[in-house]
Amino acid sequence: MKSFAQNLIQLRRQYNMTQEQLANKLNISSQAVSKWETGQSLPDIIVLPKIADIFRTSIDSLISHSLKHNPSTQYEEFYRSQNYYWGITPNHLCYEILKLKPPIKPWRLLDIGCGEGKDAVFFARNGYQVDAFDITKTGLDKAKKLASFYNVQVNFFQADINSFRPNTQYDIIFSSGVLHYLKPDLKEQIIHNYKHHTAENGLNVFNVFIDKPFLPPAPDEETPHTLWYSGELAALYHDWYFHQFYENIFDCISNNIPHKHCMNTIIAEKVCS
Ligand SMILES: C[S@@+](CC[C@H](N)C(=O)[O-])C[C@H]1O[C@@H](n2cnc3c(N)ncnc32)[C@H](O)[C@@H]1O
C-alpha cells in the first residue's frame, strides 16, 4: 500500500500532473486520488491498467517497491557539464531512417534512452513527431535546451526502459546504445511490446552492445547491464523484413580512455500480409 502511494506521487510529479488532472483522466474524484496517495485506500483493480497506461509504466512497477528508489546511472553525472557528452551530431542511423521514411508526413517516432537529445532533436527538426525518454534528469534538461535552441517541440519525459511500456503506435522506434540496460528476464517481453506498438510498415532501428570474450570491458561500463550476444537481436525480429543487419567493432574514447566496442545494428520493417 505504501509503495503504491509513493510510486503514484513520484509518477504524478514526474508528469507534472495535479491530483485533479489525474482524477479527470480516470473519471473519478480528486479525493479518491488523495486517499491513494496518503495510503488510506487503493484503487480498484480495474483502474490499475488505466493508471499504468497514463504513466506509461507496467502494473508491476506501479505496485513494486523499486520505483521509489529511482534507479540512476553514471550518465546523470556525466551530463552535468556544459558540454554535450555525446556531442550534437546525429547518429548516422538517423540518416538511414530519413531515407527509408522521409518526412512526407509527421511520422510518430520514439527515441529510447535519448541521453542529451541530439537524435530526438534532429528528428523533430526534420518534421517527425517525437517522444523521447531517458532515465537521467540532467540529460533531459539538456535535451530540452537543445530543442528550444532549435525552436522545435519534442515530448521529452523521464522513464526507465525496464518499466516503460508504449501506450500508442509508433511509425519508428529508435534506440542507440541503450538496450543493454534491459533486464535479461524482460528483454524478450519488451522487444515484443515494441514490435506490437509499431505501425504497419513501421521501423525498429536499434544498435546494441555485444559481448565478445576477446574485447576487454569498456572503462565506463556500469552495472547493472547485460551485453547482447551476436545475432540475439536479429532472432527476435525473424518475422520482420531486414533492411540492414550487421556487426562491427569500433574505437571509442568516451571517458577519455581509448577502448573498443562491438555492436549489432538492425533496421527492421514490420511487413504485414
Ligand atoms: C550510451 S548512452 C546513449 C545516449 C543516446 N542514445 C545517444 O546515442 O546519444 C546510454 C543512455 O541510456 C540511458 N539509460 C541508462 N539506463 C537507463 C534506463 N534504465 N532507462 C532509460 N535510459 C537509461 C543513459 O542515461 C544514457 O543516456
The ligand as an ORCA input file, in Angstrom:
! r2SCAN-3c Opt
* xyz 0 1
  C      25.356      5.225    -24.353
  S      24.171      6.411    -23.805
  C      23.291      6.725    -25.334
  C      22.535      8.026    -25.309
  C      21.844      8.400    -26.622
  N      21.008      7.341    -27.122
  C      22.858      8.805    -27.654
  O      23.172      7.977    -28.517
  O      23.343      9.934    -27.568
  C      23.044      5.413    -22.863
  C      21.835      6.161    -22.346
  O      20.962      5.247    -21.695
  C      20.393      5.896    -20.578
  N      19.923      4.874    -19.625
  C      20.651      4.103    -18.789
  N      19.857      3.289    -18.081
  C      18.592      3.557    -18.497
  C      17.322      3.045    -18.133
  N      17.212      2.083    -17.216
  N      16.214      3.555    -18.714
  C      16.330      4.559    -19.645
  N      17.511      5.077    -20.039
  C      18.625      4.579    -19.466
  C      21.548      6.714    -20.023
  O      21.113      7.749    -19.188
  C      22.168      7.207    -21.321
  O      21.620      8.453    -21.717
*
